[in-house]
């Protein structure tokens, strides 16, 4: 049962982007939506078309038109979108903040809510940073440069990865392996005994760590199994099928790209 409220939802979806999180959330909440597909240019960047909806031209971006209104509400950035959608269409999807009778009491917040609040920011902040740097260093290694310059460019990329990227990723993955094990569901989900927006936020970044082979079943068995288990959820698969239908191309999880 959805809480659509008669609203029209459009996802301005850029291929190979974090916009997939938004589709997954909408499927998990059983909401109806449309997808407007945008392709990356030959350099792998978003084209200028997305600036029609937001000056930054970023993805993910969604438009929500309330019932009886002609004005489309534009929301951009993953965390903001997930928060906004859940506020209006799925408050039950977010862990309860306070136990009954302790509303507003300082320090009375539930463990599940505190985990959720932390991970929503952490996924796009501290954890994603070394993964983004890793994408840059990979781009440096694969850049078309004269053969006599390749040892220099590779050396720069190796230096950055060796001194920053790899140690930072290890630090975060070590932390997340333990944090997941100690979750209320003992490793099934990060915040509670069911999927939350924080799981959706964090999962994309963890897929990136699997893609980079920084997170594997040997070093981080709990995290790796978590990534693969969530990829088998009906809502995750439905999101992939929805994108396939809209784009006309086979959906491939970020971990496998």
GIPEGI-V97548 format. One record per pair of residues at least 6 apart in sequence whose ideal C-beta (glycine too) atoms are under 6 Angstrom apart, sorted by sequence separation. I is the first residue (numbers start at 1). GAP is how many residues later the second one is. D is the distance in whole Angstrom. If there is no record, write none. Layout:
# GIPEGI-V97548
i=I gap=GAP d=D
i=I gap=GAP d=D
This chain:
# GIPEGI-V97548
i=13 gap=6 d=5
i=41 gap=6 d=5
i=51 gap=6 d=4
i=75 gap=6 d=5
i=102 gap=6 d=4
i=181 gap=6 d=5
i=209 gap=6 d=4
i=230 gap=6 d=6
i=26 gap=7 d=5
i=50 gap=7 d=4
i=54 gap=7 d=5
i=65 gap=7 d=5
i=86 gap=7 d=5
i=180 gap=7 d=5
i=183 gap=7 d=5
i=191 gap=7 d=5
i=217 gap=7 d=4
i=244 gap=7 d=5
i=53 gap=8 d=5
i=86 gap=8 d=5
i=145 gap=8 d=6
i=184 gap=8 d=6
i=185 gap=8 d=4
i=190 gap=8 d=6
i=215 gap=8 d=5
i=216 gap=8 d=6
i=243 gap=8 d=5
i=63 gap=9 d=4
i=64 gap=9 d=5
i=75 gap=9 d=5
i=190 gap=9 d=6
i=215 gap=9 d=6
i=98 gap=10 d=5
i=180 gap=10 d=6
i=189 gap=10 d=5
i=11 gap=11 d=5
i=38 gap=11 d=6
i=46 gap=11 d=6
i=63 gap=11 d=6
i=240 gap=11 d=4
i=38 gap=12 d=6
i=97 gap=12 d=6
i=62 gap=13 d=5
i=140 gap=13 d=5
i=141 gap=13 d=6
i=96 gap=14 d=6
i=61 gap=15 d=4
i=97 gap=16 d=5
i=141 gap=16 d=5
i=95 gap=17 d=4
i=140 gap=17 d=4
i=210 gap=17 d=6
i=58 gap=18 d=5
i=60 gap=18 d=6
i=95 gap=18 d=5
i=62 gap=19 d=6
i=54 gap=20 d=6
i=137 gap=20 d=4
i=53 gap=21 d=6
i=60 gap=21 d=6
i=95 gap=21 d=5
i=206 gap=21 d=5
i=11 gap=22 d=6
i=13 gap=22 d=5
i=54 gap=22 d=5
i=231 gap=22 d=6
i=137 gap=23 d=5
i=9 gap=24 d=4
i=10 gap=24 d=5
i=11 gap=24 d=5
i=12 gap=24 d=5
i=13 gap=24 d=6
i=14 gap=24 d=5
i=15 gap=24 d=6
i=137 gap=24 d=5
i=15 gap=25 d=6
i=4 gap=27 d=6
i=203 gap=27 d=5
i=2 gap=28 d=4
i=2 gap=29 d=5
i=134 gap=31 d=5
i=14 gap=32 d=5
i=133 gap=32 d=5
i=130 gap=35 d=5
i=187 gap=35 d=5
i=22 gap=38 d=5
i=130 gap=38 d=4
i=130 gap=39 d=5
i=19 gap=40 d=5
i=12 gap=41 d=5
i=19 gap=41 d=4
i=79 gap=41 d=5
i=181 gap=41 d=5
i=17 gap=42 d=5
i=18 gap=42 d=6
i=173 gap=42 d=6
i=180 gap=42 d=5
i=177 gap=43 d=5
i=211 gap=44 d=5
i=14 gap=45 d=3
i=79 gap=45 d=6
i=127 gap=45 d=5
i=169 gap=45 d=5
i=177 gap=45 d=5
i=210 gap=45 d=4
i=177 gap=46 d=5
i=173 gap=47 d=6
i=176 gap=47 d=6
i=207 gap=47 d=4
i=207 gap=48 d=4
i=12 gap=49 d=4
i=11 gap=51 d=5
i=10 gap=53 d=4
i=9 gap=55 d=5
i=7 gap=57 d=6
i=8 gap=57 d=4
i=21 gap=57 d=6
i=25 gap=57 d=6
i=31 gap=58 d=6
i=7 gap=59 d=5
i=22 gap=59 d=6
i=7 gap=60 d=6
i=18 gap=60 d=5
i=29 gap=60 d=6
i=6 gap=61 d=3
i=29 gap=61 d=4
i=119 gap=71 d=6
i=112 gap=72 d=6
i=131 gap=74 d=6
i=116 gap=75 d=5
i=115 gap=76 d=4
i=128 gap=77 d=5
i=131 gap=77 d=5
i=120 gap=78 d=5
i=123 gap=78 d=4
i=127 gap=78 d=5
i=134 gap=78 d=6
i=112 gap=79 d=5
i=119 gap=79 d=4
i=123 gap=79 d=4
i=112 gap=80 d=4
i=116 gap=80 d=6
i=120 gap=81 d=6
i=116 gap=82 d=5
i=123 gap=82 d=5
i=119 gap=83 d=6
i=3 gap=86 d=5
i=95 gap=96 d=5
i=95 gap=97 d=5
i=86 gap=111 d=6
i=82 gap=115 d=4
i=25 gap=175 d=6
i=24 gap=176 d=5
i=21 gap=179 d=5
i=21 gap=183 d=6
i=18 gap=186 d=6
i=28 gap=207 d=4
i=27 gap=208 d=4
i=37 gap=209 d=5
i=37 gap=210 d=5
i=27 gap=211 d=4
i=35 gap=211 d=4
i=24 gap=212 d=6
i=27 gap=212 d=5
i=24 gap=215 d=4
i=23 gap=216 d=4
i=23 gap=219 d=6
